[in-house]
Amino acid sequence: MQQSPPLAERMRPKSLADYVGQKHLVGPDGALYQSIQSGFIPSMILWGPPGTGKTTLAKLLAGEKKRPFYELSAINAGVKEVREIIHKAQNQGGLFTDKNPLLFIDEIHRFSKSQQDALLGAVEKGIITLIGATTENPSFEVINALLSRCQVFTLKPLLLEELKNLLERALTQDVLLKTKIIHLEDPEALIQYSSGDARKLLTLLELVVFSFGTDVSIEITNEKIKKTLQTNAVQFDKNGDLHYDIVSAFIKSIRGSDPNAAIYWLARMLKAGEDIKFIARRLLIAASEDIGNANPNALVLAQTTFNAVQVIGMPEARILLSQCTVYLATSPKSNASYLAIDKALEEVEKSTNLSVPLHLRNAPTKLSKELGHGMDYKYPHDHPHQFVIQNYLPEAIEETRFYEPGQNAKENSIRKWLQQLWGKKYDY
């Protein structure tokens, strides 16, 4: 007996009218709507988290305009496969026609520079229309030459009502599920586990339903959902559906100073084939967000690790990532810089554009000097210890403190130094 496709594949919409979510792109006022109506589809990068409909949208765009459609995954395709498709496209018609093929490349951020270079000429000449999908910021992962030839569209996690709509459709329209009598006690439980990921939502629903075996009448409770998720964790993660949960556990283990747990989650990511650059970027963020000036060397090591893994590659890169992970997990922690910038941004949002004090303003012209720009500014290097007390903030927030040093050896010394310089102003 032939096995049925997964529920998420069975429920993949056949037309844009059935497409759920991303109204900012495909709704009547959406950024892609006019292009779809006119028949012109630009080369584009679809950037968003898993399960937001990137692959589906690419296929629907091709179907709506009856365009030839080719699909590659950057995980197992290379320059050879790209060139073969470009050759086929060249034989199918002229340049910049409304029928030139769409080439969809999933996880385009995994393509190397040379692989991305192979696409340039065909995209520029209009031999193909490229649609790349990525969960990573394309500014970092797609070469500038290719990025400049594409529009970037950001896909958002599905909203609560959109996810409820998906569940209702699956229960009433799916060829297998509609043969059963299914009572879903609380859709929010499934939605909470899905984190806005439609594929993850439908995968979990199907796992729960199958856990009842051949039963026709099914009562899905929150307890049953939780038990099923725990029992089928490996199966549920098979295609990366728990990707962000594992990354979250990895970062939180580093933040919590538990090197054993951090190494375990690192191993889980490596075993699942996670992109080593993705892991190294998370280490960079953790080095600043969670360690900061409690140990400034953490950021240096994380940056060195990021550079090194790109040169070394797997399997040896696992050792570099392990070393950095252990170092960050065992470092003293401080989120003082992270809190400081968020507090400052909140103040900027609240007080908008406060005036720069006159003595801090630039005075390049005679008029600016006559207006008092730069007047009474005290040059710190002309004073003992290269310091002199003067105000550097707008007058309205003159006494506001954004940076509060953390309770660790390094930032304790920073606190004492600031108190010696400023006295009560920095009397934490």
C-alpha positions in Angstrom: 0.0 0.0 0.0 1.4 3.4 -1.0 2.0 5.7 1.9 0.0 8.9 1.9 1.9 12.3 1.7 2.2 14.2 5.0 -0.8 16.3 6.0 1.1 19.5 5.4 1.7 18.4 1.8 -1.9 17.3 1.3 -3.1 20.6 2.6 -0.8 22.7 0.4 -3.1 25.2 -1.4 -3.7 24.9 -5.1 -4.4 28.6 -5.7 -3.5 31.9 -4.3 -7.2 32.3 -3.2 -6.6 29.4 -0.7 -3.2 30.7 0.5 -3.2 31.5 4.2 -1.3 34.5 5.6 1.1 37.1 4.2 -1.6 39.6 3.4 1.1 42.3 3.3 2.4 40.5 0.2 -0.5 38.9 -1.6 -3.5 40.8 -0.2 -5.2 43.5 -2.3 -2.7 46.1 -1.0 0.2 43.7 -0.9 3.6 44.3 -2.3 3.3 41.4 -4.7 -0.3 41.8 -5.6 0.1 44.2 -8.5 3.0 42.1 -10.0 0.7 39.0 -9.9 -2.1 40.9 -11.5 0.1 42.3 -14.3 1.8 39.0 -14.9 5.3 40.3 -14.2 7.1 38.3 -11.6 10.4 39.8 -10.5 13.3 37.8 -9.2 13.0 37.7 -5.5 14.2 36.4 -2.2 11.5 35.2 0.2 12.9 35.6 3.8 11.0 34.2 6.8 10.9 31.5 9.5 10.0 27.9 8.7 6.4 27.1 7.8 5.4 30.5 6.6 4.6 29.5 3.0 7.8 30.3 1.1 7.8 27.2 -1.1 4.0 27.3 -1.5 4.0 30.9 -2.6 6.7 30.2 -5.2 4.7 27.3 -6.7 1.5 29.3 -6.7 3.2 32.2 -8.5 4.3 29.8 -11.2 0.9 28.1 -11.4 -1.1 31.4 -11.5 0.9 32.5 -14.6 1.4 29.0 -16.1 5.2 29.4 -16.0 7.6 26.5 -16.2 8.8 25.7 -12.7 12.1 24.2 -11.5 12.9 23.5 -7.9 16.3 22.9 -6.3 17.4 22.5 -2.7 20.7 24.2 -1.8 21.4 21.3 0.5 22.0 18.8 -2.3 22.3 20.8 -5.5 25.4 22.4 -6.9 26.7 24.5 -9.9 26.1 21.5 -12.2 22.4 21.3 -11.4 22.0 25.1 -11.7 23.7 25.2 -15.1 21.5 22.3 -16.4 18.3 24.2 -15.5 19.6 27.4 -17.1 20.4 25.4 -20.3 16.9 24.0 -20.3 15.5 27.5 -19.8 17.5 28.9 -22.7 15.9 26.3 -25.0 12.4 27.1 -23.8 12.0 30.7 -25.2 13.2 34.2 -25.5 14.6 36.5 -22.8 12.4 38.6 -20.5 9.2 37.0 -21.8 6.1 36.4 -19.6 6.8 32.7 -19.9 10.4 32.4 -18.8 10.8 29.7 -16.2 10.8 30.2 -12.5 13.7 28.6 -10.6 13.0 28.1 -7.0 16.0 27.5 -4.7 15.1 26.4 -1.2 17.6 27.4 1.6 19.5 29.6 -0.8 21.7 30.8 2.1 23.4 27.4 2.0 24.7 28.1 -1.6 28.4 29.1 -1.7 29.6 32.2 -3.4 30.5 30.3 -6.6 27.1 28.6 -6.7 25.4 31.9 -6.4 27.7 33.4 -9.0 26.5 30.7 -11.4 23.0 32.3 -11.2 24.0 35.9 -12.0 24.1 35.9 -15.8 20.8 34.0 -16.2 19.0 36.3 -13.8 20.4 39.4 -15.3 19.5 38.4 -18.9 16.1 37.2 -17.9 16.7 33.6 -18.9 15.1 32.6 -15.5 13.2 34.3 -12.8 14.8 33.4 -9.5 12.9 32.8 -6.3 15.2 32.0 -3.4 13.9 31.0 0.0 15.8 31.5 3.2 15.4 31.6 7.0 18.5 33.7 7.3 19.0 37.4 6.7 19.8 37.6 3.0 22.0 40.7 3.6 24.5 38.4 5.2 23.9 35.2 3.2 23.3 36.3 -0.4 26.1 37.9 -2.4 25.5 41.6 -3.2 25.6 41.1 -7.0 22.7 38.6 -6.8 20.8 40.5 -4.0 20.8 43.7 -6.1 19.0 41.8 -8.9 16.3 40.6 -6.6 13.5 42.1 -4.5 13.5 40.9 -0.9 10.1 40.0 0.6 9.8 39.2 4.3 7.3 36.5 5.3 5.9 36.7 8.9 4.8 33.9 11.3 1.1 33.1 10.8 -1.4 34.9 13.1 -3.6 33.1 15.6 -6.7 33.3 13.5 -4.8 32.1 10.4 -3.5 29.1 12.3 -7.0 28.3 13.6 -8.2 28.5 10.0 -5.6 26.0 8.9 -6.6 23.5 11.6 -10.3 23.9 10.7 -9.5 23.3 7.0 -7.4 20.2 7.8 -10.1 18.7 10.0 -12.9 19.3 7.5 -11.2 19.1 4.1 -8.3 16.6 4.3 -9.1 13.4 2.5 -8.0 11.3 5.5 -9.0 13.4 8.5 -12.5 14.1 7.4 -13.3 10.4 7.6 -12.9 10.6 11.4 -15.0 12.3 14.0 -12.4 14.6 15.6 -13.1 16.9 18.6 -10.3 19.3 19.3 -10.6 20.5 22.9 -8.3 23.5 22.6 -6.7 24.7 19.3 -4.5 27.1 21.3 -2.5 24.2 22.6 -1.4 23.0 19.2 -0.9 26.6 18.1 1.4 27.3 21.1 3.7 24.4 20.2 3.7 25.5 16.5 5.1 29.0 17.1 3.5 30.4 14.0 4.8 27.5 11.8 2.0 26.1 9.6 3.9 23.0 8.7 4.8 22.3 12.3 1.1 22.8 13.3 -0.2 20.3 10.7 2.6 17.8 11.5 1.7 17.8 15.1 -2.0 17.5 14.4 -1.4 14.5 12.2 0.9 12.9 14.8 -1.8 13.3 17.5 -4.5 11.8 15.2 -2.3 8.8 14.2 -1.6 8.2 17.9 -5.2 7.0 18.3 -4.6 4.2 15.8 -7.7 3.1 13.9 -10.2 4.9 16.2 -12.8 6.8 14.3 -14.0 9.0 17.1 -11.1 11.0 18.5 -11.0 13.4 21.5 -7.8 15.6 21.4 -7.0 17.1 24.8 -4.1 19.3 25.8 -2.6 16.4 27.8 -2.7 14.1 24.7 -1.0 16.8 22.7 1.8 17.2 25.3 2.3 13.4 25.6 2.4 12.9 21.8 5.0 15.7 21.4 7.2 14.1 24.0 6.8 10.6 22.6 7.5 11.6 19.0 10.2 14.3 19.5 12.6 12.6 17.2 10.1 12.1 14.4 8.7 15.6 14.9 12.2 17.1 14.5 13.1 15.0 11.5 12.7 17.8 9.0 13.9 20.6 11.2 10.5 21.5 12.7 12.1 21.9 16.2 14.9 23.9 14.7 14.2 27.1 16.7 13.4 25.2 19.9 16.8 23.5 19.9 18.6 26.8 19.1 16.7 28.4 22.0 17.8 25.6 24.4 21.4 26.0 23.1 21.4 29.8 23.8 19.7 29.5 27.2 22.1 26.8 28.3 25.0 29.1 27.5 23.2 32.0 29.3 22.6 29.7 32.3 26.3 28.8 32.5 25.7 25.0 31.9 28.5 23.8 29.5 27.2 20.2 29.5 23.7 21.2 28.3 25.1 23.7 25.8 27.4 21.0 24.3 24.5 18.5 24.1 22.3 21.0 22.2 25.2 21.8 19.9 25.6 18.1 19.2 21.9 17.9 18.4 22.2 20.8 15.9 25.3 19.3 14.2 23.7 15.8 14.0 20.7 17.4 12.3 22.9 19.0 9.7 22.5 22.6 10.9 24.5 25.2 9.0 27.7 25.8 11.0 27.6 29.5 10.1 24.2 29.7 11.6 25.5 28.2 14.9 28.5 30.5 14.9 26.3 33.6 14.4 24.3 32.6 17.5 27.5 32.3 19.5 28.4 35.9 18.3 25.1 37.2 19.5 25.4 35.3 22.9 28.9 36.7 23.4 27.6 40.2 23.4 24.0 39.9 24.6 24.7 37.5 27.6 28.4 38.1 28.4 29.3 41.5 27.1 31.8 43.5 29.2 31.9 40.9 31.9 34.4 39.2 29.6 35.0 41.2 26.4 37.3 38.4 25.1 34.2 36.3 24.6 33.2 38.5 21.6 36.7 38.2 20.2 36.7 34.4 20.4 33.2 34.2 18.9 34.2 36.3 16.0 37.3 34.3 15.5 35.2 31.1 15.6 32.8 32.5 13.0 35.7 33.3 10.7 37.4 30.0 11.3 34.5 27.6 10.7 34.1 29.1 7.2 37.6 28.2 6.4 37.7 24.8 8.2 34.3 23.4 7.5 32.9 20.1 8.9 33.8 17.8 10.5 36.6 19.7 12.1 34.5 22.8 12.7 32.6 20.9 15.4 35.8 21.2 17.6 36.0 25.0 17.1 32.3 25.4 17.9 32.6 23.2 20.9 35.6 25.2 22.3 33.7 28.5 21.8 30.5 27.1 23.3 32.3 25.9 26.5 34.1 29.2 26.8 30.9 31.2 26.6 29.0 28.9 28.9 31.7 29.2 31.6 32.3 32.9 31.2 30.9 35.5 33.7 27.6 36.9 32.5 26.3 40.4 31.9 23.4 41.7 29.8 24.1 45.3 30.8 25.0 46.5 27.3 21.9 44.8 25.9 19.6 46.5 28.5 21.4 49.8 28.0 20.7 50.0 24.2 17.1 48.9 24.6 16.5 51.5 27.4 18.1 54.2 25.2 16.0 53.2 22.2 12.9 53.4 24.4 13.9 56.9 25.4 14.5 58.0 21.8 11.0 56.6 20.9 9.5 58.5 23.8 11.3 61.9 23.6 11.9 61.9 19.8 14.6 64.3 18.6 16.0 66.2 21.5 18.3 69.0 20.6 22.1 68.4 20.7 23.6 70.7 23.4 25.3 73.7 21.8 28.7 73.0 23.2 28.6 69.5 21.5 27.5 70.7 18.1 29.8 70.8 15.1 31.1 74.3 14.1 32.6 74.1 10.5 31.4 77.5 9.4 31.5 81.1 10.6 27.7 81.2 10.9 27.6 78.0 13.1 30.2 79.5 15.3 28.2 82.8 15.6 25.2 80.6 16.6 27.2 79.3 19.5 27.9 75.8 18.1 30.9 74.3 19.9 31.1 77.2 22.4 32.3 76.3 25.9 33.2 72.8 24.8 35.9 71.4 27.0 38.5 69.2 25.3 39.1 66.3 27.7 42.8 65.9 26.6 43.6 69.4 27.8 42.7 68.3 31.4 44.3 66.0 34.0 43.7 62.3 33.3 42.1 63.3 29.9 38.8 64.0 31.7 36.6 67.0 32.6 33.1 67.1 33.9 30.6 68.4 31.3 27.2 67.4 30.1 26.9 65.1 27.0 23.2 64.4 27.0 20.3 66.6 25.9 19.3 68.8 28.9 15.8 67.2 29.2 17.4 63.8 30.0 20.6 65.0 31.5 20.4 62.8 34.6 19.2 59.7 32.8 21.3 56.5 33.2 21.1 53.9 30.5 24.1 51.7 31.3 24.1 49.9 34.7 27.2 47.8 35.1 26.6 44.2 35.9 27.7 42.4 39.1 30.9 40.8 37.9 34.6 41.5 38.4 35.2 43.4 35.2 32.1 45.6 35.4 32.6 46.2 39.1 35.9 47.8 38.1 34.1 49.8 35.4 31.6 51.0 38.1 34.4 52.2 40.4 36.1 54.0 37.5 33.0 55.8 36.5 32.3 56.8 40.2 35.9 58.2 40.5 35.4 60.3 37.4 31.8 61.4 37.8 31.0 61.2 41.5 27.3 61.1 42.3 26.2 61.1 38.6 27.4 57.5 38.4 26.8 56.6 42.0 25.2 53.2 41.3 
